[in-house]
Amino acid sequence: MQRKIASLLLGASTFGWVAAQTFTRLGTCPTLGCVFPPDQASFLPGQYFDIRLEVHAPVNGSEAFNGGVVDEDFTFCIQVGDGECQDAETFFQVSEPEVTTYNFTWFEDLFAKTAKSPSIVNVAAKSYRALSLTNPGQYKAILNYYDNRQTVATWFVRETPKEPVAKNVLFFIGDGMTQSMITAARLIAHKSINGVYQSLMQMDQMEALGHQMTHSIDSFITDSANSATALYTGKKSTVNALNVYVDSSADPFDDPKFETIAELFRRRRHGPIGMVSTAYITDATPAGLCAHTRARSELAAVVYEYLYGPQAYSPEIEWPTSCEAPDVIFGAGAEQFIPGDGSPGGKDFYAAFASEGYNVVYNNTELQGTGNNTKTLGIFGTENLSKWVDRQVYPENLVGLGNSPLGDGTDALDQPGLKEMTLKAIDILHARSQENGTGWFMMSEAASIDKMMHVLDYDRALGELLELDDTIRASMEHLEALGELENTLIVVTADHGHGFDVYGSADTKYLKAQTTDHAKRSAVGTYANSGLSGYTADPAALPNNDTVIIGSQGPNFPVNWEPRYVYAAGLSAFPDHREGFAINTEGPRVPATEGDDEVVSVNPEDQPDGFVLDGNLPPDVDQGGPGSEKFRGVYNSIDIFFKMADALALGATDDDC
């Protein structure tokens, strides 16, 4: 296969808080008749999806209609081109599903919410399960209700290549990463002499560069769940939803599903798949590969679906595809495996995975020593993995956390990083794909870029970003050594972004010496006064020296994490906090804390030498390879799914069936 270097994709939107101020009765359903998949949905030929139909009869509020009596006799049909609109039973050759009725409540706006005055909506609904469209083209899905009302959803089945151009896909996700963060990471880790960088990040050297639009289906703000859904399925969804369209039912597991690229790869290629994350492994980005629920918080269910599939979790709902127990699962989040409140049914899910043939490892030593021919589960701590800065620069911060994946209260001191997990995952997937030459699909996530940005710990966020860049470089070298680089599409992307930017520098010594907030702000230098990076110079030297040196963490990382002259940066959305710009040497930041009145305010223990910044968030809010040329330009996040699927030729037309 012809070699083309991998692709780098960046999110174009910024992250915001998910409590939207524009209230909707049901996202994607502005009328009283709802069709899921909604208007403008796109499909890969042969990709499984559910259809959900709902007719609403609001009882009260501004949309009150028909005295709250809902139409249970609605009809639905599918039209291809100018042809006859056929009822769904005939078109898909399936049985007519039962119509169910129920009601739900919602608030029309903040005034109604404050007054605790909900609107009541009666509903009639039915669902068709596990359908597919194999012929490329345009389709109209037409719902008729209340005698003369109609909702029309136009669907598109995209053209797809017959032959693959890639054997494997290695999909890197820098959670929450933006171009401004990459710029900041380059600034602190790569030496510039007279305006010329003496080295570059691996992400700077990708052959194809694109920008994606990351908005969600019913909000201009996204989160990691529905952004992962877009990347893995080619479908926009709602905040917190994983691979489903959010309907109005009470059950978070019966919403209409659509098939992910991992499920498609397993079903069409029968090849191994893997997931690697520095977060808890049931977090939204890894969960999006295999799980289906509108509530990303259903962590125990996610683990269950990893091992047994969605239909095993909801046997009454047909779903004939799954990840079929991924071959590699590496990350943290032991709470979902240790028997107890966090695991499925309170059972020991380490034992459950072992009984299904998995090797189970708990630290880096075991990870490197395990074989490559067996499915492997590696859980290396509770919650999220420790951050690169703490593992590599301040290892004393790992002591006393009591985060052992065994749940015995000891410390997880031998954790692998993203690079160690990713390289081992490549070895396992490569070995397991050799028998029938299927190739493999893997996602590797640098999760704590996002998590550290949330808590304004920019140094640790950039450390995670630099670890991602180092992992990309090492993975490409490893694939070349295996003879697989020319066969592998490598995609590097963010799922969403933060409104982060570097606006100057700060003299931390001068700032600490001042006694008022106003005087402390004078330590910030902008434009000509911003100077150069002290992170790439010896602690005894000025930033403007012309010597390139390598620190104890190796090339492509800062030499000094505690220079006098540091970058000054901030987010566009932040809580009340104190800012001193220096790295927190004792562990990740906690910039704001919640008081007895449940109001979030400045943490008095954080950055004590800094000055107070009044926040702008609500006070009650928790804080390249073959096929790479297709990734140039500006496009929607859903297009990334189709570009990867096309590189693997995962679409199925009637000619293939």
Disulfide bonds with the S-S distance in Angstrom:
Cys29-Cys34 1.95
Cys77-Cys85 2.02
Cys290-Cys323 2.13
